[in-house]
Amino acid sequence: MLFRTSAVAAAVLLSGTSLASAETLTIATVNNSDMIIMQRLSSKFTEATGHELNWVVLEENVLRQRVTTDIATGGGQFDIITVGAYETPIWGSAGWLVDVGDLGDDYDYDDLLKPVRDGLSSEGTLYAVPFYAESSFTYYRKDLFDAAGLTMPDKPTYEQIKEFAAALNKPEENVYGICLRGKPGWGENMAFVDTMVNTYGGRWFDEEWNTTINTPEWQAAITDYIDLLNNYGPPGAASNGHNENRALFASGNCAMWIDATSAAGYIFNPSESRVADTTAFAASPVADFTEGSGWAWAWALAIPESSGKQDAAKEFLKWATSKDYVQMVGETEGWVSAPPGTRQSTYDNPEYKAAAPFADATLQAIMSADPTKATRDPVPYTGVQFVAIPEFQGIGTQVGQTIAAALTGQMPVDQALQAAQSATERTMRQAGYPK
């Protein structure tokens, strides 16, 4: 098996790009489970190419701060960076990222899922290649639902989610009705909160870029979010992001968890999860507006223009995001752990479909999440769980901190939303947005 995967890794590299001289590549990435697998398997890349790898593995919020600072200043600290569907088109348009549309015909760009590829492009140029992609859905403990005589609908409403959370909350047994992201950050609590705001009928800005955070729709969404976590969530929910909630759910401490579809490979892996055989899933919940409730996201690999080792970096991108890499993960880590959401060939693979009961639901969620139609009322921006403008990284983080303050009881919801409204209005005015 090891010989085969080494041979696959070597073949994919030698067939498409000429080997550069041996380099040491510095890679910044996030500490998610799929990335940890990539790091573990990357010795195969070094064996095949001679390129050494210097890994910088960071928590999500810290990664974003470090990478943003480095690329905006042209610091050149990293040769390869892990970026998302928010940053990639903005940074590509700014000239900060290398065009990665030339990895070779054998890379099979047409195999990449179109919404994912489009989300990593700007004006037709691909600036990052997807490592995994995701929407969001509802994980739930089928055994707890059955024991309580409850049935999860295929597409639940938030009213139903509240009823289920109340019925299944058993803190005395260390089982909580629901786990949701509470850790502040535009890519942490706000990724989830944005989908609630969308489906409750809210939006960040109207057609003239006027801020609309202090509206009844935001008030209803944030009130329900805080009530869910304070009444039926685990202690310290304001400190829990994706990784913390994934660990809680996998340990059997959450009856429900609404989060990334990409975590399914971990939750359904019996070597990682105590609830692998008792978990089921449903669509992301909805409220008044049925679109925009499931996010559209990809974690991808890109090369900063400031890197002096771009040829070797492209070899790594090709290796880590190829069909052969997916095959290698399936064979060495188990098919349930294969990187999801990037390639049609993964969803055509009978071994993956047999190991991943969530495969069809994940593909459907990714293909149906539309960043251009995520809100009930018209908006001048795109994005489901973010606003695709450079200012959103700061705005989203600041609003996320304010929402977290309301979650911990430091201020009431209406005061928090007014503070978020005022701060966002100020930033947008300074940036010249309102017409």
Salt bridges, closest charged atoms under 4 A:
GLU59 OE2 - LYS183 NZ 3.36
GLU60 OE2 - ARG64 NH1 2.83
GLU87 OE2 - ARG64 NE 3.51
ASP102 OD2 - LYS314 NZ 2.78
ASP106 OD1 - LYS318 NZ 3.03
ASP108 OD2 - LYS323 NZ 2.80
ASP110 OD1 - ARG117 NH1 3.65
ASP111 OD2 - ARG343 NH1 3.10
ASP118 OD2 - LYS114 NZ 2.66
ASP143 OD2 - ARG141 NH2 2.84
ASP146 OD1 - LYS142 NZ 3.08
GLU159 OE2 - LYS162 NZ 2.85
GLU188 OE1 - ARG181 NH1 3.98
GLU207 OE1 - ARG203 NH1 3.31
GLU217 OE2 - ARG376 NH2 3.03
ASP224 OD2 - LYS162 NZ 3.29
GLU244 OE2 - LYS183 NZ 2.94
ASP259 OD2 - ARG181 NE 2.79
ASP259 OD1 - HIS242 ND1 2.84
GLU315 OE2 - HIS51 NE2 3.41
GLU331 OE2 - ARG4 NH1 3.15
GLU333 OE1 - ARG40 NH2 2.64
ASP360 OD1 - LYS353 NZ 3.35
ASP377 OD2 - ARG376 NH2 3.17
